[in-house]
Amino acid sequence: MAGVPIDLQLLNLCAALLLLLSFAMLAQRRIVNLVNLLALQGALLLCATLLLAWRTGQAHLYVSALLTLALKVLFLPWLLHRLIRRLQVYWDSEPLLNIPVTMLAGLAVVVFAFGLAQPISALGSTATRNSIGIALAVVLLSFITMITRRKAMSQVVGFLSMENGLFFGAMSATYGMPMVVEFGVALDVLVAVLVLGVFFFQIREQFDSLDLQHLEKLREEAAAAGGGGNTSGGDN
């Protein structure tokens, strides 16, 4: 590491911490802590973007850093904490997989991600191309977080963490996306979270819970009722 510039070392450190935070999300059942970890991910993305902007001298990365600070570090965590307090949802239900099995699945996903990203990194020309594997691992770990949780709020946090991984991957591969794309993605994420916030309140009013099992039961009951109607129609 003696010949590696200090800014590149710090970028690699941010990438490693980003991966560790994704593993911490897998093991976390308290939703407030999940949101806090998401905010830490945003802070690491902010640091990585500023370091990359300083290293490359590309002005649009400073705008990306400003967007990251406003949206991922400040506004979205504040909005999610506000929703948690309003809905009084502090703990997730028992996940579909227990924590040890989930962590083992996460390790397997990381090995797969690094193997998949190795030929892509070899073709890259950026100084941060070696972080592409970490970015892909963060995306896949966030996907596991989404599919193994029952609460809608936890799944939204997993979705936002997946977007963080995609953003970091774009920085690692191409030094960031064009500004039009970044503004579009930021607006899409913001609108999605606001719509999901309204959706949460609708679920809470109907079922007095944010456990998505209630929606599955409702769908099964609707399917059973539809099947019963068809049967009776056939008898007539």
N, C-alpha and C positions, 0 to 999 in steps of 0.2 A: 504493500500500500504506500510505500515511500514515494514512488514515482507518480502516484495518482493525485491530481489537483484536489485541494481541500473542498472546493465547491462540488466536485463530482463525488467525493466521499460523503458529503452531507446529503446529496441527492440519493445515493445508495442507502444511506441511513433512513431517510424518509420513506423509501420504498420498503425497506425491511419492517419499519414500524407500522406501515400501512397494512402489511400482511399479518403482523401480530394482532392488530386491532380487529381484523376480519376473523381471526381465530377466537378472539375474546368475545365477539358477537355470537359466535356459535355456542359458546358455553354460558351465555348470559340469559337469564329468564326474567329479570326485572326490566320492565320496559323503559323506565326512567334512565337506567344505566345504558340501555341500548341507544337511546337518543344522545346521551353524553358521549358514548363511543363514536357515534356518527359525527358529532361536532368535532371530536378530536381528529377524525379522518379528514374533515374539511380543513382543519388547521394545518395538518400535514400537507394536504394538497396546496394550500396557500404558500407554505414554506417552499415546497418543491417548485411551484410556478415562479416564485420570486427568484429562487436560485437559478432556474433555467433561463429566466429573462436576463438576469445579470451576466450569465455565462455567454449567452448567444447575442445579446444586444437587440433582441426583437421586441419592438414596442408593443405589439398586440398581446404579448404575454403579460405585460403589466395590467392591461385591461382585463385579461382573464383572471389575474390575481384579485383585482378589485371585485369582479363578479363573484369569485369564490368566497371572498370575505363577506360580501353583503348577503349572498344567498345561502351558502353551505355552512358558514361559521356562525352567522348571526340570525338571519330571518327564519330559516327552516327549523333549526333546533328550538327557537323561541315559539314558533307556531306549534310544533309537536308537543312541547311541554305544556302549552296552553290547552291543547286538545286533551292531553292526559289528565290535567286537573279538572277540566270541564266534564269529561266522561268518567273520571275516577277509575281509570284502568291503569293499574300499577304493576301487575304481574301477568305473565303469560300463563296459559294453561299448560298441562303436561305436553311436551312436544311429541311429535309422531315417533321420533327416535330418541332414546336416552342420550345423555351427554357423551359418555365414552364412545358409543357407536358413531355419533355425529362427528366427534373429533377424528376418529379413525377414517371416516369417509372424507373428512376435510384433508387429511394427510394424503390420501390416495388422489384426491382432486389436484392437490398442489404438484405432486409428482407428474400427473398427466399434463397439467398446464405447462410445466417447465419443458417436458418432452415435446409438446406441441409447438411451443414458442421458439425452441432452439433453432430450427431452420429459418424462421422469420427473422430472428435476431442476427443470424449470420449474414443475411442479405441487407440488413439495415446499415445506414451510414451515420446515424446520430450517436452522440456520446452516451446517451441513455438507453441504447437499444437493448442492453442486458436486463433492463427492468420490464421488458414486455412480458416475460414469463410471470413476474410478480403481478402485473396488472391483470393478466388473464386469470391468475389464481384468485385474485380478489373478486373478480366478476363471478367466478364459479362458486366460491365460498359464499358470496352474497346470495346466489341462487339457492344454495342449500339452506341458508337461513330463512329464505322465503318459504320453501316447500315443506320445511319441518316445523313451522309454527302454526298455531291455530288462531291466534288473535290477529285481527286485521291490522292493528297498529304495528305489530312486529313485522308483518309482511311489507308494510310501507317502508319501514326502516331498512329492510333488506333490499327493496327496490332502489332506494336512494343510495345505499352503499354500492349497489351494482353500477349505478350511474357514475359514482366516484371512481370505480375501477376503470370504466370506459374512458373517462376523462384523463386519468393517469396514463392509460395505454396510448391515447392519442398524443399526449405530450412525449411519451417515451419513443414513439415510432416516428413522429413527424414534427416535433416541437410545437404541438398544438394544432387545433383545427382552425379553419378560417373564421374570422370574427362573426360573419353572418350565421354560420352554423352554430357557434358557441352561444350567441344571443338566442337563436331559435331553440336550442336544447334547454337553455336556462328558463326560457318562457314556458316551454312544454312541461318541464318538471314543476315549475311553480303552479301552473294551472292544474296539473294532475294532483298535486298535494291539496290544493284548495277544494277541488271536486271530491277527493277522497274524504276530506274533513266533513263536508256535507253528507257524504255517504255514511260515515261513521255515526253521525247523529241520527240518521234515518234507521240504521240497524239498531241503535240503542233504544230508540222509541218503540220499535216493533217487538224486539226480543229481550230488552233489558240486559243485554250482554253484547260484547263484540266478538264472541267466539263464533268462527265461521262454520262450526258444526251445525248451528241452528239453520243456516242457509241450506246446508246439505240435507237436513231433515225436511225442510220445507220443500225442496225440490223432489225428494223421494215421495212425500205425501201428495204433491201435485201430480207426479207421474202415476202413483197408485190410483188417485182419483180419476185421472184421465183413462187409465186402463180399465177401471171399473165401469166408467161411462161407456167406453167402447164395447165392453162385454154385454152390458145391459141393452145397448142399442142393437147388438147382434142377436140377442135373445128375442127382442121384439120383431 
